[in-house]
Amino acid sequence: MKLQRVLLVIGVALATTACGKVGDLEPRSGNALPPQAYGQTTEQSARILTTPSVQARPGRSDELLKRSERREDDPFDVAPGEEPKPLNPEEQTPPAKTNPE
């Protein structure tokens, strides 16, 4: 009896996943796309309106981490309630380069 229920749930789940619409988006019958904004020169379509902008989905950087490097001391990384230590350029040391070999 339990196996039948599991098979029934799996069957219903597979049947409902096959009900998705495949095709271009279109406004409902009787409705139109939003009016063009003032000064807009391109035609609006569902594909253009649903495509995210570059700011919404920025591209990936292909720069990979080539070698491990020590992080510099951050004078602003302090615990709550502590005062940041003053920045003295004479005390700064260049970052240590590690040999990847």
PyMOL commands that place a pseudoatom at each C-alpha (Angstrom):
pseudoatom trace, name=CA, resn=MET, resi=1, chain=A, elem=C, hetatm=0, pos=[0.000, 0.000, 0.000]
pseudoatom trace, name=CA, resn=LYS, resi=2, chain=A, elem=C, hetatm=0, pos=[2.835, 2.386, 0.850]
pseudoatom trace, name=CA, resn=LEU, resi=3, chain=A, elem=C, hetatm=0, pos=[4.617, 1.614, -2.436]
pseudoatom trace, name=CA, resn=GLN, resi=4, chain=A, elem=C, hetatm=0, pos=[1.457, 2.502, -4.358]
pseudoatom trace, name=CA, resn=ARG, resi=5, chain=A, elem=C, hetatm=0, pos=[1.265, 5.882, -2.633]
pseudoatom trace, name=CA, resn=VAL, resi=6, chain=A, elem=C, hetatm=0, pos=[4.895, 6.619, -3.439]
pseudoatom trace, name=CA, resn=LEU, resi=7, chain=A, elem=C, hetatm=0, pos=[4.382, 5.645, -7.075]
pseudoatom trace, name=CA, resn=LEU, resi=8, chain=A, elem=C, hetatm=0, pos=[1.203, 7.754, -7.213]
pseudoatom trace, name=CA, resn=VAL, resi=9, chain=A, elem=C, hetatm=0, pos=[3.023, 10.816, -5.829]
pseudoatom trace, name=CA, resn=ILE, resi=10, chain=A, elem=C, hetatm=0, pos=[5.893, 10.338, -8.278]
pseudoatom trace, name=CA, resn=GLY, resi=11, chain=A, elem=C, hetatm=0, pos=[3.430, 9.944, -11.162]
pseudoatom trace, name=CA, resn=VAL, resi=12, chain=A, elem=C, hetatm=0, pos=[1.513, 13.087, -10.214]
pseudoatom trace, name=CA, resn=ALA, resi=13, chain=A, elem=C, hetatm=0, pos=[4.786, 15.035, -9.858]
pseudoatom trace, name=CA, resn=LEU, resi=14, chain=A, elem=C, hetatm=0, pos=[5.968, 13.912, -13.296]
pseudoatom trace, name=CA, resn=ALA, resi=15, chain=A, elem=C, hetatm=0, pos=[2.601, 14.752, -14.850]
pseudoatom trace, name=CA, resn=THR, resi=16, chain=A, elem=C, hetatm=0, pos=[2.549, 18.273, -13.412]
pseudoatom trace, name=CA, resn=THR, resi=17, chain=A, elem=C, hetatm=0, pos=[6.115, 19.010, -14.537]
pseudoatom trace, name=CA, resn=ALA, resi=18, chain=A, elem=C, hetatm=0, pos=[5.116, 18.227, -18.109]
pseudoatom trace, name=CA, resn=CYS, resi=19, chain=A, elem=C, hetatm=0, pos=[2.428, 20.932, -18.076]
pseudoatom trace, name=CA, resn=GLY, resi=20, chain=A, elem=C, hetatm=0, pos=[4.828, 23.871, -18.551]
pseudoatom trace, name=CA, resn=LYS, resi=21, chain=A, elem=C, hetatm=0, pos=[4.369, 26.093, -21.583]
pseudoatom trace, name=CA, resn=VAL, resi=22, chain=A, elem=C, hetatm=0, pos=[7.214, 26.204, -24.048]
pseudoatom trace, name=CA, resn=GLY, resi=23, chain=A, elem=C, hetatm=0, pos=[7.247, 29.264, -26.261]
pseudoatom trace, name=CA, resn=ASP, resi=24, chain=A, elem=C, hetatm=0, pos=[7.477, 33.039, -26.363]
pseudoatom trace, name=CA, resn=LEU, resi=25, chain=A, elem=C, hetatm=0, pos=[5.707, 35.133, -23.763]
pseudoatom trace, name=CA, resn=GLU, resi=26, chain=A, elem=C, hetatm=0, pos=[2.765, 37.131, -25.018]
pseudoatom trace, name=CA, resn=PRO, resi=27, chain=A, elem=C, hetatm=0, pos=[0.345, 39.449, -23.231]
pseudoatom trace, name=CA, resn=ARG, resi=28, chain=A, elem=C, hetatm=0, pos=[-3.032, 38.002, -22.287]
pseudoatom trace, name=CA, resn=SER, resi=29, chain=A, elem=C, hetatm=0, pos=[-5.799, 38.444, -24.791]
pseudoatom trace, name=CA, resn=GLY, resi=30, chain=A, elem=C, hetatm=0, pos=[-7.259, 41.926, -24.576]
pseudoatom trace, name=CA, resn=ASN, resi=31, chain=A, elem=C, hetatm=0, pos=[-4.105, 43.339, -22.931]
pseudoatom trace, name=CA, resn=ALA, resi=32, chain=A, elem=C, hetatm=0, pos=[-1.208, 45.126, -24.584]
pseudoatom trace, name=CA, resn=LEU, resi=33, chain=A, elem=C, hetatm=0, pos=[2.431, 45.672, -23.753]
pseudoatom trace, name=CA, resn=PRO, resi=34, chain=A, elem=C, hetatm=0, pos=[3.257, 48.737, -21.632]
pseudoatom trace, name=CA, resn=PRO, resi=35, chain=A, elem=C, hetatm=0, pos=[3.450, 52.001, -23.593]
pseudoatom trace, name=CA, resn=GLN, resi=36, chain=A, elem=C, hetatm=0, pos=[6.843, 53.182, -24.768]
pseudoatom trace, name=CA, resn=ALA, resi=37, chain=A, elem=C, hetatm=0, pos=[8.684, 55.551, -22.482]
pseudoatom trace, name=CA, resn=TYR, resi=38, chain=A, elem=C, hetatm=0, pos=[9.279, 59.105, -23.624]
pseudoatom trace, name=CA, resn=GLY, resi=39, chain=A, elem=C, hetatm=0, pos=[12.298, 59.188, -25.921]
pseudoatom trace, name=CA, resn=GLN, resi=40, chain=A, elem=C, hetatm=0, pos=[12.472, 55.425, -26.385]
pseudoatom trace, name=CA, resn=THR, resi=41, chain=A, elem=C, hetatm=0, pos=[13.367, 54.503, -29.941]
pseudoatom trace, name=CA, resn=THR, resi=42, chain=A, elem=C, hetatm=0, pos=[13.381, 50.695, -29.839]
pseudoatom trace, name=CA, resn=GLU, resi=43, chain=A, elem=C, hetatm=0, pos=[10.321, 48.490, -29.990]
pseudoatom trace, name=CA, resn=GLN, resi=44, chain=A, elem=C, hetatm=0, pos=[9.393, 46.636, -26.818]
pseudoatom trace, name=CA, resn=SER, resi=45, chain=A, elem=C, hetatm=0, pos=[8.868, 42.892, -26.769]
pseudoatom trace, name=CA, resn=ALA, resi=46, chain=A, elem=C, hetatm=0, pos=[8.473, 40.312, -24.053]
pseudoatom trace, name=CA, resn=ARG, resi=47, chain=A, elem=C, hetatm=0, pos=[12.000, 39.046, -24.647]
pseudoatom trace, name=CA, resn=ILE, resi=48, chain=A, elem=C, hetatm=0, pos=[13.527, 42.526, -24.288]
pseudoatom trace, name=CA, resn=LEU, resi=49, chain=A, elem=C, hetatm=0, pos=[11.465, 43.324, -21.180]
pseudoatom trace, name=CA, resn=THR, resi=50, chain=A, elem=C, hetatm=0, pos=[12.428, 40.061, -19.433]
pseudoatom trace, name=CA, resn=THR, resi=51, chain=A, elem=C, hetatm=0, pos=[16.136, 40.133, -20.295]
pseudoatom trace, name=CA, resn=PRO, resi=52, chain=A, elem=C, hetatm=0, pos=[18.101, 41.430, -17.264]
pseudoatom trace, name=CA, resn=SER, resi=53, chain=A, elem=C, hetatm=0, pos=[20.424, 44.365, -17.771]
pseudoatom trace, name=CA, resn=VAL, resi=54, chain=A, elem=C, hetatm=0, pos=[24.197, 44.165, -17.407]
pseudoatom trace, name=CA, resn=GLN, resi=55, chain=A, elem=C, hetatm=0, pos=[23.935, 45.838, -14.007]
pseudoatom trace, name=CA, resn=ALA, resi=56, chain=A, elem=C, hetatm=0, pos=[21.429, 43.242, -12.824]
pseudoatom trace, name=CA, resn=ARG, resi=57, chain=A, elem=C, hetatm=0, pos=[23.580, 40.310, -13.986]
pseudoatom trace, name=CA, resn=PRO, resi=58, chain=A, elem=C, hetatm=0, pos=[27.195, 41.380, -14.455]
pseudoatom trace, name=CA, resn=GLY, resi=59, chain=A, elem=C, hetatm=0, pos=[29.516, 39.193, -16.484]
pseudoatom trace, name=CA, resn=ARG, resi=60, chain=A, elem=C, hetatm=0, pos=[32.028, 36.895, -14.863]
pseudoatom trace, name=CA, resn=SER, resi=61, chain=A, elem=C, hetatm=0, pos=[35.661, 37.763, -14.701]
pseudoatom trace, name=CA, resn=ASP, resi=62, chain=A, elem=C, hetatm=0, pos=[37.971, 35.220, -16.290]
pseudoatom trace, name=CA, resn=GLU, resi=63, chain=A, elem=C, hetatm=0, pos=[40.805, 36.177, -13.979]
pseudoatom trace, name=CA, resn=LEU, resi=64, chain=A, elem=C, hetatm=0, pos=[41.747, 33.109, -12.005]
pseudoatom trace, name=CA, resn=LEU, resi=65, chain=A, elem=C, hetatm=0, pos=[43.781, 32.978, -8.853]
pseudoatom trace, name=CA, resn=LYS, resi=66, chain=A, elem=C, hetatm=0, pos=[47.253, 32.051, -10.083]
pseudoatom trace, name=CA, resn=ARG, resi=67, chain=A, elem=C, hetatm=0, pos=[49.105, 31.924, -6.778]
pseudoatom trace, name=CA, resn=SER, resi=68, chain=A, elem=C, hetatm=0, pos=[48.445, 32.354, -3.119]
pseudoatom trace, name=CA, resn=GLU, resi=69, chain=A, elem=C, hetatm=0, pos=[49.385, 35.747, -1.700]
pseudoatom trace, name=CA, resn=ARG, resi=70, chain=A, elem=C, hetatm=0, pos=[49.266, 37.002, 1.858]
pseudoatom trace, name=CA, resn=ARG, resi=71, chain=A, elem=C, hetatm=0, pos=[46.625, 39.585, 2.566]
pseudoatom trace, name=CA, resn=GLU, resi=72, chain=A, elem=C, hetatm=0, pos=[47.786, 42.990, 3.709]
pseudoatom trace, name=CA, resn=ASP, resi=73, chain=A, elem=C, hetatm=0, pos=[46.883, 44.127, 7.190]
pseudoatom trace, name=CA, resn=ASP, resi=74, chain=A, elem=C, hetatm=0, pos=[43.612, 46.049, 7.112]
pseudoatom trace, name=CA, resn=PRO, resi=75, chain=A, elem=C, hetatm=0, pos=[43.718, 48.955, 9.589]
pseudoatom trace, name=CA, resn=PHE, resi=76, chain=A, elem=C, hetatm=0, pos=[39.928, 49.277, 9.447]
pseudoatom trace, name=CA, resn=ASP, resi=77, chain=A, elem=C, hetatm=0, pos=[39.254, 45.641, 10.412]
pseudoatom trace, name=CA, resn=VAL, resi=78, chain=A, elem=C, hetatm=0, pos=[38.706, 46.220, 14.124]
pseudoatom trace, name=CA, resn=ALA, resi=79, chain=A, elem=C, hetatm=0, pos=[36.455, 44.647, 16.706]
pseudoatom trace, name=CA, resn=PRO, resi=80, chain=A, elem=C, hetatm=0, pos=[33.390, 46.606, 17.827]
pseudoatom trace, name=CA, resn=GLY, resi=81, chain=A, elem=C, hetatm=0, pos=[34.300, 49.257, 20.387]
pseudoatom trace, name=CA, resn=GLU, resi=82, chain=A, elem=C, hetatm=0, pos=[37.989, 49.443, 19.432]
pseudoatom trace, name=CA, resn=GLU, resi=83, chain=A, elem=C, hetatm=0, pos=[39.581, 52.437, 17.780]
pseudoatom trace, name=CA, resn=PRO, resi=84, chain=A, elem=C, hetatm=0, pos=[41.360, 51.898, 14.447]
pseudoatom trace, name=CA, resn=LYS, resi=85, chain=A, elem=C, hetatm=0, pos=[45.106, 52.343, 14.666]
pseudoatom trace, name=CA, resn=PRO, resi=86, chain=A, elem=C, hetatm=0, pos=[46.430, 55.387, 12.782]
pseudoatom trace, name=CA, resn=LEU, resi=87, chain=A, elem=C, hetatm=0, pos=[47.830, 54.735, 9.324]
pseudoatom trace, name=CA, resn=ASN, resi=88, chain=A, elem=C, hetatm=0, pos=[51.580, 55.266, 9.160]
pseudoatom trace, name=CA, resn=PRO, resi=89, chain=A, elem=C, hetatm=0, pos=[53.006, 54.840, 5.636]
pseudoatom trace, name=CA, resn=GLU, resi=90, chain=A, elem=C, hetatm=0, pos=[56.507, 54.311, 7.006]
pseudoatom trace, name=CA, resn=GLU, resi=91, chain=A, elem=C, hetatm=0, pos=[55.426, 51.186, 8.894]
pseudoatom trace, name=CA, resn=GLN, resi=92, chain=A, elem=C, hetatm=0, pos=[53.861, 49.570, 5.857]
pseudoatom trace, name=CA, resn=THR, resi=93, chain=A, elem=C, hetatm=0, pos=[55.856, 46.704, 4.422]
pseudoatom trace, name=CA, resn=PRO, resi=94, chain=A, elem=C, hetatm=0, pos=[55.435, 45.460, 0.872]
pseudoatom trace, name=CA, resn=PRO, resi=95, chain=A, elem=C, hetatm=0, pos=[53.386, 42.283, 0.605]
pseudoatom trace, name=CA, resn=ALA, resi=96, chain=A, elem=C, hetatm=0, pos=[55.454, 39.122, 0.876]
pseudoatom trace, name=CA, resn=LYS, resi=97, chain=A, elem=C, hetatm=0, pos=[55.626, 37.246, -2.403]
pseudoatom trace, name=CA, resn=THR, resi=98, chain=A, elem=C, hetatm=0, pos=[55.321, 33.510, -2.069]
pseudoatom trace, name=CA, resn=ASN, resi=99, chain=A, elem=C, hetatm=0, pos=[57.017, 31.103, -4.411]
pseudoatom trace, name=CA, resn=PRO, resi=100, chain=A, elem=C, hetatm=0, pos=[54.356, 28.784, -5.942]
pseudoatom trace, name=CA, resn=GLU, resi=101, chain=A, elem=C, hetatm=0, pos=[56.887, 25.986, -6.425]
for i in range(1, 101): cmd.bond("trace and resi %d" % i, "trace and resi %d" % (i + 1))
show_as sticks, trace
zoom trace
